Structures are given as C-alpha cells and as structure tokens.
C-alpha cells in the first residue's frame, strides 16, 4: 500500500530552553524542512530561534525519495521585540 506524504513533520528541539519538546511544523513549498523556526515564548515579546540540525528521521518504508518524518533543531538565541 502506498502512503501519501504529509505536509508537516515533527521538529525535535534538542537543546536550549525548550529542550526535549517537539512541535509539528509545515514543510517549505519546495518540500524541504524549515531551515529555522521562531517559537513564541509564554511571555509577550520573546521568541526562541532554532536552526535545523543534521539529524533526520524517516518513517514508513525508508525510501530515500520520501520526506523526513522528524528533524532535529538546535537552539540559537532568544529574540526580544
């Protein structure tokens, strides 16, 4: 049975203030994972900036033509408005 590709993947936050958390995020229109994520903090005017790491996880049959199901992201900095 063929599986269809989803428009989202799991972003795994590997360090920083959100270490261990995961979020669902959309692929770029090109089908690639987002290069950076800005995640709002609970306090107003603050966001956490994370950059894509090198670790990718693939589910299903492992066919290299498929998009990853999970991608690691590393903490860069907190951004204040």
N, C-alpha and C positions, 0 to 999 in steps of 0.2 A: 504494500500500500504506500503510495507517495504521500509525503507530508508537505504542506504549503509553508512557505516562510512567513514568519510573523513580522510585523513592522516594528517590534520592540525587542529589547534584550535586557538582561539583568546587569546593572552596574554594581560591582562589588567594591566598596570603599575600604582599602586595605590599611590605612593609617590615618593619623590626624584626629580631629575632634569627632568625626563620625565613623571611626574605625569599627569594622565588623558589620556595619549596616549595608543593606542592599536597596536599590531603587530600580524601578522599571523605567526605561527611557527609550525614545524612538531612534531608529537608525537615521542617518542623513539620507537625503534623496538619492545619493549615489549608492546606497546600500551599506556604507561603511559605518562603524561605530562612531559616536561623537568624539572629537579629539579632546574636548574639555567639557566639564559640567560645572555650572554655577548652582549651588544648592542653598536656598534661603535658610537662614538660622531662625530659631524661635524668636529672637529679639529683632525688632524692627531695624532696618538699615544695615544689616550684616548678612553676608553671603560667604559660603565656603567655595573655593575654587579647587577643583580636582582635575588632573590630567590623566589621559589614558595611559595605562601601562602596557607591558608586552604580553601579559598572560591572557589567553583567550580560551574559552571552553566551548566545545561543540557537543550538542546533544544528538539524538537520533542515530542515524547510520554512520556518522563521522565523515560523510562525503565532503571533500575539501571545497566543493562548489557552494556549500551552504554557508549562511551567515552564522556567526557565533551566537550561542545562547547566553553567555556571560562574558564580561570583560572586566579586568581589574583596573582600578583608578587609584592614583596616588595623590595625596594632599599637597597643594602648592601654597595656598595662603588664604587668609580671611580678608574680605573686601568690605569696606565700610562706605556707606553713602554719605 
